[in-house]
Amino acid sequence: MPHKFQTIIEPFKIKAVEPIHFTTREHRAQALAEAGYNLFLLHADDVLIDLLTDSGTGAMSSEQWAGMMRGDESYAGARSFYAFEAAVQSITGYSHVIPTHQGRAAERILFGVLCHPGDVVPNNNHFDTTRANVEYRGAEARDLVAEVGRHPAELHPFKGNIDLEALERTIVEVGVDKIPLAMLTVTNNAGGGQPVSMANIRAVSELCRRHGLLFILDACRFAENAWFIKEREEGYADKAPLEIAREIFSYADGCTMSAKKDGLANIGGFLALNDPPYDNERYRDLPQRCRNQLILTEGFPTYGGLAGYDLEAIAVGLREVLREDYLRYRIRSTAYLGEKLLAAGVPIVQPPGGHAIYIDARAMLPHIPPHQYPGQALAAAMYLEAGIRPVEIGQVVFGRPTHDGSPETPSHLDLVRLTIPRRVYTQSHIDYVAEALAYIAGRREQIGGLRITWQAPVLRHFTARFEPAKG
Ligand SMILES: *Cc1c(COP(=O)(O)O)cnc(C)c1O
């Protein structure tokens, strides 16, 4: 411990402040109606506490801003690229570092080179852009998270683990020729931000080696995952997060990364690769083929769709994100919100993940049937009562409209995600969120369901419009 007291304080002081906007309930009622009860359609200035996402919403440090002033905007061979490359290599050890404008660009390039129609890509849970990029290539994105990861109320230290037997079965049944790579997402975002154990990562690595398969990490929250390993897995308590992260990366052949998460930057990403350890046509010159794709849509290999100052911000962010005081505060402050909600009788996915708390809206609002979107209704109520903007991850995201007017088939879960931006809100902001939810939980019967009045054919959650359901 850094000192002898129990209170875990924010490991920073605040140099620049940004006002947040207080509004009246009446104003919010009107804004909500104008947005068709879809919180994506609100003006951010009408939001008091924004928990929509942790992606690109973090606060940068004074060192990162100083780095931005040092940014070298040379088209080719910029100093900032070499600082970025060195930062990525010192953590991952991978020899080829390919900058991209976001994580999904790294995915598109990698799957564009490796995946073909009829292929299968196994993962614990594919994040939605990962799934979309696999499917865009005509391949199947197969989720193989361990059974315990599918049950929100069950406690387990590593609910993000992949089911190793299911992975081996998939490799045998589908055949190595139809599996261009295997992936693991750390932490498992689509599965509640749950961590993957080192033992699981090592086992996937061994399995892939045995079958000659490329193993790629979706490393967006690698530092948070490293911290969970330090806290929960035997043998890691005395290791530094950097050492743990290096071991994680050592088991894989490369990674895709969104620097908007554990890069502590507002934009950016990368694809990092070793030369594949297998000598066959499929993997020959893989890094070079990826760079060729990069030039086509992202930019020259030493900037890849980013400004020199973005590369500097990420280089510094990657070092800061592995600091023990930061990670202790980060994971503890998320758990703190979870504990307060549980104490207020709000059902959440257990145990709290790294970057977000997920409320089980179907359990909290049992009087609202899934086809009246309890998650969306709870999210709207949080905005109306308290100016808080969470995001629904449930029936609206996963449900599909019916064409005969019958109710939609219920999705697996109806969750509301409270995503914590990095280094942005203080403990009193979080206390306010917990108090607001306790208030809403106390009058939950008064929250009514919603119906959709308009929706797009794909990814409807971003733009759908709702109104209060009758009855
Ligand atoms: C955010 C995210 C991505 C995509 O990254 P973008 O920078 O948003 O394109 C991929 N995988 C996971 C697990 C993510 O959380």
PDBQT file of the ligand as one rigid body, heavy atoms in Angstrom, charges set to zero:
ROOT
HETATM    1  C1  LIG A 501     -13.791  -0.424 -28.235  1.00  0.00    +0.000 C 
HETATM    2  C2  LIG A 501     -13.454  -1.812 -28.547  1.00  0.00    +0.000 A 
HETATM    3  C3  LIG A 501     -13.077  -2.197 -29.849  1.00  0.00    +0.000 A 
HETATM    4  C4  LIG A 501     -13.094  -1.241 -31.019  1.00  0.00    +0.000 C 
HETATM    5  O1  LIG A 501     -12.289  -0.143 -30.832  1.00  0.00    +0.000 OA
HETATM    6  P1  LIG A 501     -12.661   1.300 -31.475  1.00  0.00    +0.000 P 
HETATM    7  O2  LIG A 501     -11.500   2.148 -31.118  1.00  0.00    +0.000 OA
HETATM    8  O3  LIG A 501     -13.955   1.739 -30.865  1.00  0.00    +0.000 OA
HETATM    9  O4  LIG A 501     -12.800   1.089 -32.949  1.00  0.00    +0.000 OA
HETATM   10  C5  LIG A 501     -12.740  -3.527 -30.043  1.00  0.00    +0.000 A 
HETATM   11  N1  LIG A 501     -12.777  -4.426 -29.042  1.00  0.00    +0.000 NA
HETATM   12  C6  LIG A 501     -13.133  -4.089 -27.789  1.00  0.00    +0.000 A 
HETATM   13  C7  LIG A 501     -13.130  -5.117 -26.702  1.00  0.00    +0.000 C 
HETATM   14  C8  LIG A 501     -13.493  -2.776 -27.497  1.00  0.00    +0.000 A 
HETATM   15  O5  LIG A 501     -13.858  -2.456 -26.240  1.00  0.00    +0.000 OA
ENDROOT
TORSDOF 0
